[in-house]
Amino acid sequence: MSTPTLMPACLYIVATPIGNLSDMTPHAIDTLKQVAIIACEDTRTSGRLLAHFGIDTKGSKNNNDDETVGKDDSITPDNKKGHNKLWAYHEHNSAIQTPKIIEMIQEGHSVALISDAGTPLVSDPGYQLVQAAHAAGVAVSPIVGASAAIAALSVAGLPSDRFSFIGFLNAKTHGRQKQLTALKTRPETLIFYEAPHRIVASLKDMAEVFGTNRGVTFCRELTKTFETVHKSTLGALIEFVQADDNQQRGEMVVVVAGDNAVQDDDDISIHDALLQRLLIDLSVKKAAALAADITGVKKNALYQRLLELQAE
């Protein structure tokens, strides 16, 4: 099969694996091999990934070639004939690099944007570049692949028909709690990223604001060797994470059930078959607690529905 030819003068947004390198798509590899420039967050991290797939990051040599191009902010379009193909593009230099990259594309060169892992622009730099590309009339094309947020949602066992990606919360307790308070009554599933050193504090703030019985699925190191997918309630999850230091390491996604405090009988009746089965072996109180863990619905609402089912 022949390698597809890229569109000239195009910005490609290329997804890379979030852990398992086998998730790198052939389309992504072909694209990265053919583009003139690969813009990335960290040239060392991306350099290792590209080397693994045999993607050459050195452009053709000439007498003016600068071996350091792409490793700092000294990139200029004058390097285009002989250059390091890998360019640094991150939040600290995006204002400088964006117009340079757009100029390169306008001159007919294709450019790929990648992040350290997953799909670019999802809690990563790149918005300014894509916005500038549209403003300049430059074609933008996605090369789809892994996304930690969507991967976590797919295994969370929580409603996926409506969800909001929140990303990283504020690093400070006050700011974090303020954000969570604004999200407290949102009915859709909420997807958060969190850093290992803040995971316990963030979960405690979530439990304080959302309530300890709010349903949650904790996803850690997805697609990697020591992957964790743990469905629980916020209260129980805090204990789970605190009891095992390993659960406080690695890449984390926290998927939290939406607020189901206000539901009519039709909404809750969707779970009647589950509730009736639980009543066979459990008390109303225990059945309500277990059903809340499974469905993410408020325990009190399920408790009332169980009483109704018992009376029927």
C-alpha positions as CSV (number, residue, x, y, z in Angstrom):
1,M,0.0,0.0,0.0
2,S,1.4,3.4,-1.0
3,T,1.8,6.1,1.6
4,P,-0.9,8.8,1.2
5,T,0.4,12.2,0.2
6,L,-0.3,15.0,2.5
7,M,-2.0,18.2,1.6
8,P,0.5,21.0,1.1
9,A,0.3,24.1,3.4
10,C,-1.7,22.3,6.0
11,L,-1.6,22.2,9.9
12,Y,-2.1,18.6,11.1
13,I,-3.2,18.0,14.7
14,V,-1.8,14.6,15.4
15,A,-2.8,12.4,18.3
16,T,-0.1,10.2,19.9
17,P,-0.3,7.3,22.4
18,I,-1.2,8.0,26.1
19,G,0.8,5.0,27.2
20,N,0.8,1.9,25.1
21,L,2.9,2.7,22.0
22,S,0.8,0.2,19.9
23,D,-1.9,2.8,20.0
24,M,0.1,5.0,17.5
25,T,-1.9,4.8,14.2
26,P,-0.3,4.2,10.8
27,H,-1.9,7.5,9.7
28,A,-0.1,9.4,12.4
29,I,3.2,7.8,11.6
30,D,2.8,8.5,7.9
31,T,1.9,12.1,8.6
32,L,4.8,12.8,10.9
33,K,7.2,11.3,8.5
34,Q,6.1,13.6,5.7
35,V,5.5,17.0,7.3
36,A,8.2,19.6,7.1
37,I,7.9,20.6,10.8
38,I,6.7,18.8,13.9
39,A,5.8,21.2,16.7
40,C,5.8,19.7,20.2
41,E,5.7,20.5,23.9
42,D,9.0,18.9,24.8
43,T,11.6,18.0,22.1
44,R,13.2,15.4,24.3
45,T,10.0,13.5,25.1
46,S,8.7,13.7,21.5
47,G,12.1,12.9,20.2
48,R,12.1,9.5,21.9
49,L,8.6,8.7,20.6
50,L,9.5,9.7,17.1
51,A,12.8,7.7,17.2
52,H,10.8,4.6,18.3
53,F,8.8,4.8,15.1
54,G,11.7,5.6,12.9
55,I,10.6,9.2,12.2
56,D,13.6,11.3,11.2
57,T,13.7,14.7,12.9
58,K,16.6,16.1,11.0
59,G,16.0,18.1,7.8
60,S,18.3,18.2,4.9
61,K,21.7,19.7,5.6
62,N,23.2,22.9,4.2
63,N,26.0,25.2,5.2
64,N,23.7,27.3,7.4
65,D,22.1,24.4,9.3
66,D,21.8,25.0,13.0
67,E,21.8,21.9,15.2
68,T,20.0,23.7,18.0
69,V,17.0,24.7,15.9
70,G,13.8,23.5,17.6
71,K,15.4,23.1,21.0
72,D,14.8,26.7,22.1
73,D,13.0,29.8,20.9
74,S,15.5,30.7,18.2
75,I,13.6,29.1,15.3
76,T,13.2,31.3,12.2
77,P,11.7,30.5,8.8
78,D,15.2,31.1,7.3
79,N,16.0,27.6,8.6
80,K,13.4,25.9,6.4
81,K,15.8,24.4,3.8
82,G,18.0,22.8,6.4
83,H,16.6,22.4,9.8
84,N,15.9,20.3,12.8
85,K,12.4,19.1,11.9
86,L,11.3,19.1,15.6
87,W,10.3,22.5,16.9
88,A,9.6,23.4,20.5
89,Y,6.0,24.8,20.9
90,H,4.7,25.3,24.5
91,E,2.8,27.8,26.6
92,H,5.9,29.9,27.2
93,N,6.9,30.4,23.6
94,S,3.6,30.0,21.7
95,A,3.1,33.8,21.2
96,I,6.5,33.9,19.4
97,Q,6.3,30.6,17.6
98,T,2.7,30.8,16.3
99,P,3.4,33.5,13.6
100,K,6.6,31.7,12.5
101,I,4.7,28.4,12.1
102,I,1.9,30.1,10.2
103,E,4.4,31.8,7.9
104,M,6.0,28.4,7.2
105,I,2.6,26.9,6.3
106,Q,1.7,29.9,4.1
107,E,5.0,29.3,2.2
108,G,3.7,25.8,1.3
109,H,5.1,23.6,4.1
110,S,3.0,21.2,6.0
111,V,3.3,21.2,9.8
112,A,2.2,18.7,12.5
113,L,1.3,19.6,16.1
114,I,1.7,17.0,18.7
115,S,1.6,17.0,22.5
116,D,3.6,14.9,25.0
117,A,0.8,12.3,24.9
118,G,-2.8,12.0,23.6
119,T,-4.7,14.5,21.5
120,P,-3.3,18.0,21.3
121,L,-5.2,20.9,22.8
122,V,-6.9,18.8,25.4
123,S,-5.4,20.5,28.5
124,D,-2.3,21.1,26.3
125,P,-1.0,24.1,24.3
126,G,-2.1,24.6,20.8
127,Y,-5.3,26.7,20.8
128,Q,-3.4,29.9,19.7
129,L,-1.9,28.0,16.8
130,V,-5.1,26.5,15.5
131,Q,-7.0,29.8,16.0
132,A,-4.2,31.6,14.0
133,A,-4.4,29.0,11.3
134,H,-8.1,29.6,10.8
135,A,-7.7,33.3,10.9
136,A,-5.0,33.1,8.2
137,G,-7.1,30.8,6.0
138,V,-4.8,27.8,6.6
139,A,-6.2,24.3,6.3
140,V,-6.4,22.4,9.6
141,S,-6.8,18.6,9.6
142,P,-7.1,16.2,12.6
143,I,-5.2,12.9,12.7
144,V,-7.2,11.1,15.3
145,G,-6.1,8.8,18.0
146,A,-5.8,8.4,21.8
147,S,-7.4,10.8,24.3
148,A,-7.1,10.1,28.1
149,A,-10.4,11.9,28.7
150,I,-12.4,9.8,26.2
151,A,-10.6,6.6,27.2
152,A,-11.6,7.2,30.8
153,L,-15.2,8.0,29.9
154,S,-15.5,4.8,27.9
155,V,-14.6,2.6,30.9
156,A,-16.2,4.7,33.7
157,G,-19.6,3.1,33.8
158,L,-21.2,6.5,34.1
159,P,-23.7,8.2,31.8
160,S,-21.8,9.2,28.6
161,D,-24.6,10.8,26.6
162,R,-23.7,14.2,28.1
163,F,-20.4,15.1,29.6
164,S,-18.1,18.0,30.3
165,F,-14.4,18.0,30.2
166,I,-13.1,20.2,33.0
167,G,-9.4,19.3,32.9
168,F,-7.1,20.4,35.7
169,L,-8.7,22.2,38.7
170,N,-7.0,25.1,40.5
171,A,-3.9,24.1,42.4
172,K,-5.0,26.1,45.5
173,T,-7.7,24.7,47.9
174,H,-9.8,27.9,47.9
175,G,-9.8,28.2,44.1
176,R,-10.5,24.5,43.6
177,Q,-13.5,24.5,46.0
178,K,-14.9,27.6,44.2
179,Q,-14.7,25.8,40.9
180,L,-16.3,22.7,42.3
181,T,-19.1,24.7,43.8
182,A,-19.9,26.1,40.4
183,L,-20.0,22.5,39.1
184,K,-22.0,21.0,41.9
185,T,-25.4,20.9,40.3
186,R,-24.3,20.1,36.8
187,P,-26.3,17.1,35.6
188,E,-23.8,15.7,33.1
189,T,-20.8,13.5,33.8
190,L,-17.7,15.6,34.7
191,I,-14.1,14.6,33.6
192,F,-11.1,15.9,35.5
193,Y,-7.4,15.6,35.1
194,E,-5.3,15.7,38.3
195,A,-1.6,15.7,39.2
196,P,-0.4,12.9,41.6
197,H,0.7,15.3,44.3
198,R,-2.7,16.9,44.4
199,I,-5.0,13.9,43.9
200,V,-5.9,13.3,47.6
201,A,-6.5,17.0,48.3
202,S,-8.7,17.3,45.2
203,L,-10.7,14.2,46.0
204,K,-11.3,15.5,49.5
205,D,-12.5,18.8,48.1
206,M,-14.8,17.0,45.7
207,A,-16.3,14.9,48.5
208,E,-16.8,18.1,50.6
209,V,-18.6,19.9,47.8
210,F,-20.3,17.1,45.9
211,G,-20.9,14.8,48.9
212,T,-19.2,11.6,49.8
213,N,-21.9,9.4,48.0
214,R,-21.4,11.0,44.6
215,G,-20.4,8.3,42.1
216,V,-16.9,8.4,40.6
217,T,-14.5,6.3,38.5
218,F,-10.8,6.7,39.1
219,C,-8.6,6.0,36.1
220,R,-4.8,5.9,36.4
221,E,-2.1,5.0,34.0
222,L,-4.6,4.1,31.3
223,T,-3.2,1.7,28.6
224,K,0.0,1.2,30.7
225,T,1.2,-1.8,32.6
226,F,-0.1,-0.8,36.0
227,E,-3.5,0.5,34.9
228,T,-6.2,1.3,37.4
229,V,-9.9,1.6,36.7
230,H,-11.8,1.9,40.0
231,K,-15.5,2.7,40.3
232,S,-16.6,3.9,43.7
233,T,-18.0,6.8,45.6
234,L,-15.9,9.9,46.4
235,G,-15.9,8.9,50.1
236,A,-14.7,5.4,49.4
237,L,-12.3,6.5,46.7
238,I,-10.4,8.7,49.1
239,E,-9.8,5.7,51.4
240,F,-8.7,3.6,48.4
241,V,-6.2,6.1,47.2
242,Q,-4.8,7.0,50.6
243,A,-4.3,3.2,51.4
244,D,-2.0,2.6,48.4
245,D,0.8,5.0,47.6
246,N,0.9,3.5,44.1
247,Q,-2.5,5.0,43.4
248,Q,-0.9,8.4,44.0
249,R,1.5,8.1,41.1
250,G,1.2,8.5,37.3
251,E,-1.4,10.1,35.0
252,M,-4.8,10.4,36.4
253,V,-8.4,11.0,35.1
254,V,-11.3,11.4,37.6
255,V,-14.7,10.8,36.1
256,V,-17.5,12.1,38.4
257,A,-21.2,11.4,38.1
258,G,-23.4,14.4,37.5
259,D,-25.8,15.7,40.1
260,N,-29.0,13.6,40.1
261,A,-30.6,15.2,43.2
262,V,-33.5,16.5,41.2
263,Q,-35.1,13.6,39.3
264,D,-38.7,12.7,38.6
265,D,-40.1,9.2,39.1
266,D,-39.5,8.3,35.4
267,D,-35.8,9.0,35.7
268,I,-35.3,6.8,38.8
269,S,-37.7,4.1,37.5
270,I,-35.0,3.3,34.8
271,H,-33.2,1.5,37.6
272,D,-36.2,-0.4,39.0
273,A,-35.0,-3.8,37.7
274,L,-31.6,-3.3,39.5
275,L,-33.3,-2.1,42.7
276,Q,-35.8,-5.0,42.8
277,R,-32.9,-7.5,42.4
278,L,-30.9,-5.9,45.2
279,L,-34.0,-6.0,47.5
280,I,-33.9,-9.8,47.3
281,D,-30.7,-10.1,49.2
282,L,-30.2,-6.7,50.9
283,S,-32.0,-4.3,53.2
284,V,-33.4,-1.1,51.8
285,K,-30.5,0.9,53.2
286,K,-27.8,-1.4,51.8
287,A,-29.6,-1.7,48.5
288,A,-29.8,2.0,48.2
289,A,-26.1,2.5,49.0
290,L,-25.0,-0.2,46.5
291,A,-27.3,1.1,43.8
292,A,-25.9,4.6,44.3
293,D,-22.4,3.3,43.8
294,I,-23.4,1.5,40.6
295,T,-25.6,4.2,39.0
296,G,-24.3,7.5,40.4
297,V,-27.8,8.5,41.4
298,K,-28.3,10.1,44.8
299,K,-28.7,7.5,47.6
300,N,-31.7,9.3,49.2
301,A,-33.6,9.3,45.9
302,L,-32.9,5.6,45.4
303,Y,-33.9,4.9,49.0
304,Q,-37.3,6.5,48.5
305,R,-37.8,4.5,45.3
306,L,-37.0,1.3,47.1
307,L,-39.6,2.0,49.7
308,E,-42.1,2.6,46.9
309,L,-41.2,-0.7,45.3
310,Q,-41.5,-2.5,48.6
311,A,-45.0,-1.1,49.1
312,E,-46.2,-2.2,45.6
